[in-house]
Amino acid sequence: MSVDATAFRAAFPALQRYHWLDTPGSPPMPQPVAQALTQAVAQMLSGDFDWLQIDARPLRVRRDLAHLHGVDEADVALLSSVAEAAATVAGSLPPGTVLVPAGEFRSALLPWRVLDQQRNPTVLVEAEPGQSLSQALAAKVGVDTALVAVSSVLSSDGLLVDLQHLRAVTGAVGAQLFVDATQSFGVLGPAVADLRPDYLAVHGYKWMLCPRGAAWMVVRPDRQAQLRPLAPGWKSTSWPYGYFGPVDQLAAGAHQLDTQTAWLPWVGAGAAVQLHASLDPRAVRTHCLTLADRLRAGLRELGLSIPGDGQRVPAAGSSTDGSHIVVATSDDERLDPQLLEERGVRALCTPARLRLGVHYFNDESDVDAVLRAVRDSLKTRVR
Ligand SMILES: Cc1ncc(COP(=O)(O)O)c(C=O)c1O
């Protein structure tokens, strides 16, 4: 029996005080993650802990992550940031062009940009008017393309990228696809089995509810032999780690790409990943998209603009419909961040722009509270 939305919500004490729609920035911490961390710290404080046990914790999390992604354990590398994931791929990239959205999150952009630009020119792609980002990227893919790097959902505008289309286009010319799923995995996927990206990187501190510092990358088996560890060390060897063991014995599969995992983030990640494993992914998706649709409809009704609205672009990825991240703009800058704060709404808000992210822990009371606060701020705020 999976945990339902009401029981899930009850695991977040912060939700008794806040309408939390800022998960694209950071979610509140769920109780089981706090308990796991508190227990580990208490054991460290009292001395009743076994460092070897804590050190082995990430290996268990790798198993659970592999299960969530529907891949083999050997396909998952444990890292501490998306920047590390991208830099690992960048370090072993064949010659050729890298295509990346100009507005891409910098951790999935700069690792390509600092490469030798004669060998791997990085093209920053922007959509033309009437074109979706996915179409703009796809239009630039050619035989000289080494890699397309893109986030599944951009936190800046909530726009969905048409990953299936990009997979088909890159696959046709033998180019690689790097997907940063930090802003979607935990709510929307994508499912590795359906997409078959070459690389899928996730930093777990957003929708996956892990502490910051627990990140991972799923590496397709046929790409594993091409990659080299970014910073080889004891974690690049197999368990029990080769502290002083034979040299030249890297672990098999994607394990050899592991970076030096920090203890506490992975203690928390273990609890967070188990919490996710107790949920029904279809129920999570439907719940979040239904609430996000309600938010979008309400914000439109209040006269705000939603990026992607009004574009005559047929392909998926042209609008935020179907995204759990809702961005709305006020042309005359009449949003009132302070009023939202006073009403307990946690969101990214400026007078011109509001960003809201819907997780499974949100409910209709959150949507209603935001819409009421926006309505009142539009009524009262004078420029
Ligand atoms: C799309 C995306 N990727 C990655 C990150 C985090 O990057 P890193 O793991 O390098 O800290 C964020 C944080 O906001 C993000 O929005």
The ligand as an SDF file (V2000), in Angstrom:
LIG
                    3D

 16 16  0  0  0  0  0  0  0  0999 V2000
   18.1630   22.5290  -13.0870 C   0  0  0  0  0  0  0  0  0  0  0  0
   19.1210   22.5100  -11.9380 C   0  0  0  0  0  0  0  0  0  0  0  0
   20.1950   21.7120  -11.9860 N   0  0  0  0  0  0  0  0  0  0  0  0
   21.0870   21.6530  -10.9800 C   0  0  0  0  0  0  0  0  0  0  0  0
   20.9250   22.4300   -9.8530 C   0  0  0  0  0  0  0  0  0  0  0  0
   21.9660   22.3430   -8.7670 C   0  0  0  0  0  0  0  0  0  0  0  0
   23.2680   22.3180   -9.3330 O   0  0  0  0  0  0  0  0  0  0  0  0
   24.4660   21.6800   -8.5240 P   0  0  0  0  0  0  0  0  0  0  0  0
   24.0710   20.2630   -8.2710 O   0  0  0  0  0  0  0  0  0  0  0  0
   25.6550   21.7540   -9.4200 O   0  0  0  0  0  0  0  0  0  0  0  0
   24.6170   22.4650   -7.2760 O   0  0  0  0  0  0  0  0  0  0  0  0
   19.8090   23.2850   -9.7540 C   0  0  0  0  0  0  0  0  0  0  0  0
   19.6290   24.1490   -8.5760 C   0  0  0  0  0  0  0  0  0  0  0  0
   18.8250   25.0630   -8.5530 O   0  0  0  0  0  0  0  0  0  0  0  0
   18.8850   23.3130  -10.8190 C   0  0  0  0  0  0  0  0  0  0  0  0
   17.8000   24.1000  -10.7690 O   0  0  0  0  0  0  0  0  0  0  0  0
  1  2  1  0
  2  3  1  0
  2 15  2  0
  3  4  2  0
  4  5  1  0
  5  6  1  0
  5 12  2  0
  6  7  1  0
  7  8  1  0
  8  9  2  0
  8 10  1  0
  8 11  1  0
 12 13  1  0
 12 15  1  0
 13 14  2  0
 15 16  1  0
M  END
$$$$
